Amino acid sequence: MSTKDNSQLNRFILDSIPVAIVTMDYDFKITSFNKRAEQLTGYLADEAVGRPCYEIVNGSRCGEDCPLQTVRNAGESPSGLEAEIVNRHGEHISIRIGAASILNEDKSFVGYLEVIEDISRQKRREREKNNFISTIAHDMKSPLVGISGLIKRLKKEQICETNEKLREYLRVMDEAEERLESMVNDFLEYSHLESGQIKLDLDEIDIQQILEQVAEMHQLRAEGKNIILSFDCHSLGAIEADANRLHRVFTNIVDNAIKYSPQQSEIAIRVSETDKEIVICFQDQGWGINPEQMPYIFDAFYRAESEEEVNGHGLGLAASRAIIRQHGGRISVESRPGKGSVFTVRLPKQKT
């Protein structure tokens, strides 16, 4: 194949890729621009080539957060960064971006590469989902307030003092209303977390103290199933985080561990640290999670199958992931059926 034919093939390949591909020289001036980049930005390749990247891409990360600057200064190749660009027509488009250096066979610098994916449809669906959850939860909350008020009034009526069966009915109704109200509140909070409407109340906190509180709070429940709840944590320095939100995350994980663990087993909470992170592991000896369920356990409303029927509506882990992400951290799980699970929370010592 001739050099000309090879060049044409490369151009055909680049133009067929369903993401924007932009290459730049050392000064971040554009050297190539594929068809998807033209469609995304509204600029033709002939107009873009030779101009600074920031003039054409016009993204929210241009400037101090520029991924190309990260590559140049730190040698790292960031990927999966979310941002927003404003194209030539003034349209705001949500994107996911990755950047890297281009090196030749001799490892000599040739240029920079940015891969830009349009995720506006995905973001729109996320907004629609969150709006739907929020709307339904708000619409349910109003009649619940009325039901709760009527139950409380009926409890005070004289007839309840002499009618034992009625008192029992009202007690069951009251408990059901409280569970439903708790579920509605969880829906609302999850929707706000996912949409970023809830801001973290950051302060210097002691992770060890929070975990000790969570362990103590669950001790009686664990003992009720003859479960040993152990805690291993050496002294850690304070980190900047939202204590109440992290308390909820740890409570969700320990609560699930107790729910899905058999009698006479153990749940171990272990804390360690690296130069950049605090790592909290929650290990149980429960039923474990089937491999086909693993990709979905952090999805909202998803509930993994278990050997026993357990209460819940599948929002605890989804909300936990949203909270940890807002802290700039990660939550993951390793599990095998019949061998238990290990949930790992990683929190940055300095919020990113």
C-alpha positions in Angstrom: 0.0 0.0 0.0 1.4 3.4 -1.0 1.9 6.2 1.5 -1.0 8.1 0.0 -3.3 5.1 0.2 -2.2 4.5 3.8 -2.9 8.1 4.7 -6.4 7.9 3.2 -7.1 4.7 5.1 -6.1 6.4 8.3 -8.4 9.2 7.5 -11.3 6.9 6.8 -10.7 5.1 10.1 -10.6 8.3 12.1 -13.7 9.6 10.4 -15.6 6.3 11.1 -14.8 6.3 14.9 -18.0 7.4 16.7 -16.1 9.8 19.1 -14.3 13.0 18.5 -10.6 12.6 17.9 -8.4 15.8 18.1 -4.6 15.9 17.9 -2.5 18.9 18.9 1.2 19.9 18.8 3.3 20.9 21.8 1.6 24.3 21.9 -1.9 22.7 22.0 -2.6 23.9 18.4 -4.8 21.5 16.5 -3.1 19.3 13.9 -6.0 17.0 13.0 -9.8 16.9 13.5 -12.1 14.0 12.6 -15.7 14.1 11.3 -17.2 13.5 14.8 -15.2 16.4 16.1 -16.6 18.6 13.4 -20.2 17.5 14.3 -19.6 18.1 18.0 -18.0 21.5 17.8 -19.6 22.9 14.7 -16.2 23.7 13.1 -14.8 22.2 10.0 -11.4 20.6 10.1 -10.0 23.3 7.8 -11.2 25.9 10.3 -9.9 24.1 13.3 -6.4 23.0 12.3 -3.8 25.5 13.4 -5.9 27.1 16.0 -5.5 26.6 19.8 -7.6 23.7 21.2 -9.4 25.8 23.7 -10.8 28.1 21.0 -12.5 25.2 19.2 -13.3 22.8 22.0 -14.4 25.6 24.4 -14.8 23.2 27.3 -15.4 23.7 31.0 -12.1 22.1 31.8 -10.1 24.5 29.6 -7.7 26.5 31.8 -6.5 25.2 35.1 -8.3 21.9 34.8 -7.1 21.2 31.2 -6.4 17.5 30.8 -3.7 18.3 28.3 -1.9 20.3 31.0 -2.2 17.3 33.3 -0.5 15.1 30.7 2.2 17.7 30.1 2.9 18.5 33.8 2.3 15.1 35.5 2.8 12.7 32.6 -0.5 11.1 33.4 -3.2 10.3 30.9 -6.5 11.2 32.4 -9.6 9.4 31.0 -13.3 9.4 31.8 -13.3 13.1 32.9 -16.8 14.7 32.5 -17.1 18.2 31.3 -19.2 20.5 29.2 -18.5 22.2 25.9 -20.2 25.1 24.2 -20.1 24.5 20.4 -20.1 27.1 17.6 -23.9 27.4 17.7 -24.0 28.1 21.5 -25.3 24.7 22.4 -24.1 23.2 25.7 -23.0 19.6 25.3 -22.1 17.2 28.1 -18.9 15.2 27.2 -16.5 12.6 28.6 -12.9 13.3 27.7 -9.6 11.5 27.8 -6.1 12.8 26.9 -2.7 11.4 26.2 0.7 12.1 24.7 1.5 10.7 21.3 4.9 9.1 21.1 6.7 7.6 18.1 8.6 4.3 18.0 11.6 5.9 19.7 9.4 7.2 22.5 9.9 10.8 21.2 7.1 13.2 21.6 4.9 13.7 18.5 1.9 15.5 19.9 -1.2 15.3 22.1 -4.4 13.4 21.7 -7.9 14.1 23.0 -10.8 11.7 22.7 -14.2 13.3 23.3 -17.4 11.4 23.7 -20.8 13.1 23.6 -22.7 11.9 26.7 -25.6 14.5 26.5 -28.2 11.8 25.9 -27.0 9.8 28.9 -27.0 12.9 31.1 -30.5 13.8 29.8 -31.8 10.3 30.8 -30.2 10.6 34.2 -31.9 14.0 34.7 -35.2 12.5 33.6 -34.8 9.6 35.9 -34.0 11.8 38.9 -36.8 14.2 38.0 -39.2 11.3 37.9 -38.1 9.9 41.2 -38.3 13.3 42.8 -41.7 14.1 41.4 -43.2 10.7 42.5 -41.7 11.1 46.0 -43.0 14.6 46.4 -46.5 13.6 45.2 -46.5 10.7 47.7 -45.3 12.8 50.6 -48.4 15.0 50.8 -51.0 12.2 51.3 -48.6 10.5 53.8 -48.6 13.5 56.0 -52.4 13.4 56.0 -52.5 9.7 56.8 -50.0 10.1 59.6 -52.0 12.9 61.1 -55.2 11.0 61.0 -53.6 7.9 62.6 -52.3 10.0 65.5 -55.7 11.6 66.0 -57.5 8.3 66.0 -55.0 6.9 68.6 -56.2 9.7 70.9 -59.9 9.0 70.5 -61.7 7.4 73.4 -62.8 4.4 71.4 -59.2 3.3 71.1 -58.9 3.1 74.9 -61.5 0.3 75.0 -61.1 -1.4 71.6 -57.9 -3.6 71.7 -58.3 -4.8 68.1 -58.6 -1.2 66.8 -55.4 -0.2 68.8 -53.6 -3.1 67.1 -54.8 -2.1 63.6 -53.7 1.5 64.2 -50.3 0.3 65.4 -49.8 -1.7 62.2 -51.0 1.2 60.1 -48.6 3.5 61.9 -45.6 1.3 61.4 -46.5 0.8 57.7 -46.8 4.6 57.3 -43.4 5.2 58.9 -41.7 2.6 56.6 -43.4 4.2 53.5 -42.3 7.7 54.6 -38.8 6.5 55.1 -38.8 5.0 51.6 -40.1 8.3 50.2 -37.4 10.3 52.0 -34.7 7.9 50.6 -36.1 8.4 47.1 -35.8 12.2 47.5 -32.3 12.1 49.0 -31.1 9.7 46.3 -32.5 11.9 43.6 -30.9 15.0 45.1 -27.5 13.2 45.5 -27.5 12.0 41.9 -28.3 15.4 40.6 -25.7 17.1 42.8 -28.4 19.2 44.6 -27.2 18.1 48.0 -23.9 19.8 49.0 -21.5 18.1 51.4 -21.1 19.6 54.8 -17.3 19.3 54.9 -15.3 19.4 58.1 -12.3 17.8 59.7 -13.5 14.4 60.9 -12.2 11.3 62.6 -13.0 8.2 60.5 -12.2 5.9 63.4 -14.7 7.6 65.7 -17.5 7.3 63.1 -16.8 3.6 62.4 -16.8 2.9 66.2 -20.2 4.6 66.4 -21.5 2.5 63.6 -20.1 -0.7 65.0 -21.6 0.0 68.5 -25.0 0.9 66.9 -25.2 -2.5 65.2 -23.7 -4.6 68.0 -27.1 -5.7 69.4 -28.5 -6.7 66.0 -25.3 -8.7 65.3 -25.5 -10.4 68.7 -29.1 -11.3 67.9 -27.8 -13.5 65.1 -24.7 -14.6 67.0 -22.6 -12.6 64.6 -19.2 -11.4 65.8 -18.7 -7.8 64.7 -15.0 -7.0 64.9 -13.2 -3.7 64.3 -9.5 -3.2 63.5 -8.3 0.4 63.1 -5.0 2.1 64.0 -4.9 5.8 64.7 -5.5 7.9 61.6 -5.3 11.6 61.0 -8.4 13.7 60.4 -9.7 14.1 56.9 -12.1 16.6 55.3 -15.5 14.9 54.8 -19.2 15.0 55.7 -19.5 13.0 58.9 -23.2 12.4 58.6 -23.1 11.3 55.0 -20.2 8.9 55.7 -22.0 7.6 58.8 -24.9 6.7 56.5 -22.7 4.9 54.0 -21.0 2.8 56.7 -24.4 2.1 58.3 -25.8 0.9 54.9 -22.9 -1.5 54.4 -22.9 -2.9 57.9 -26.7 -3.2 57.9 -26.6 -5.2 54.6 -23.8 -7.4 55.9 -25.9 -8.4 58.9 -29.0 -8.9 56.8 -27.2 -11.2 54.3 -25.0 -13.1 56.8 -26.0 -16.4 58.4 -26.1 -17.2 62.1 -22.7 -17.6 63.9 -20.6 -15.8 61.3 -18.3 -12.8 61.5 -18.2 -9.3 60.1 -14.9 -7.6 60.1 -14.2 -3.9 59.6 -10.6 -3.1 58.8 -9.1 0.3 58.1 -5.7 1.0 56.5 -4.1 3.9 54.7 -1.8 4.7 51.8 -0.1 8.0 51.0 -3.2 9.4 49.3 -6.1 7.3 50.6 -7.9 5.9 53.6 -9.1 2.4 52.8 -12.1 0.9 54.8 -12.9 -2.8 54.2 -16.1 -4.5 55.4 -15.8 -8.3 55.1 -18.6 -10.7 55.9 -19.1 -14.4 55.6 -22.5 -14.2 54.1 -24.1 -15.8 51.1 -22.1 -13.8 48.6 -23.2 -12.3 45.3 -23.6 -14.2 42.0 -21.2 -13.0 39.3 -24.1 -12.1 37.0 -25.5 -9.8 39.7 -22.2 -8.0 40.5 -22.4 -5.3 37.8 -25.8 -4.1 39.1 -25.6 -4.1 42.9 -24.9 -0.3 43.0 -27.8 0.4 40.7 -30.8 2.2 42.1 -33.7 -0.2 43.0 -31.7 -3.3 42.3 -31.8 -6.0 45.0 -29.6 -9.1 44.8 -31.1 -12.5 45.3 -30.5 -14.1 48.7 -31.3 -17.3 50.6 -33.8 -15.4 52.8 -36.3 -12.7 52.2 -34.9 -9.4 53.5 -36.5 -5.9 53.7 -35.3 -3.0 51.6 -35.9 -1.2 48.3 -32.5 -1.2 46.7 -31.4 2.4 47.3 -28.8 2.0 50.1 -25.8 1.1 48.0 -26.8 3.4 45.1 -27.0 6.3 47.6 -23.7 5.2 49.2 -21.9 5.2 45.8 -23.3 8.7 45.1 -22.0 10.0 48.5 -18.6 8.4 48.1 -18.2 9.8 44.6 -19.1 13.3 45.9 -16.2 12.9 48.3 -13.9 12.1 45.4 -13.6 8.5 46.5 -14.6 5.0 45.3 -16.6 2.1 46.5 -16.2 -1.4 45.2 -17.1 -5.0 46.1 -15.5 -8.4 45.7 -17.7 -11.5 46.3 -18.1 -15.2 45.6 -21.3 -17.2 46.2 -21.0 -19.0 49.6 -17.8 -17.2 50.4 -19.0 -13.8 51.6 -18.3 -10.3 50.3 -15.8 -7.5 50.9 -17.0 -3.9 50.3 -14.1 -1.5 50.1 -14.5 2.3 50.5 -11.5 4.5 49.4 -11.5 8.1 50.5 -8.9 10.6 49.5 -7.0 12.3 52.3 -7.4 15.5 50.3 -10.6 16.0 48.5 -10.2 16.1 44.7 
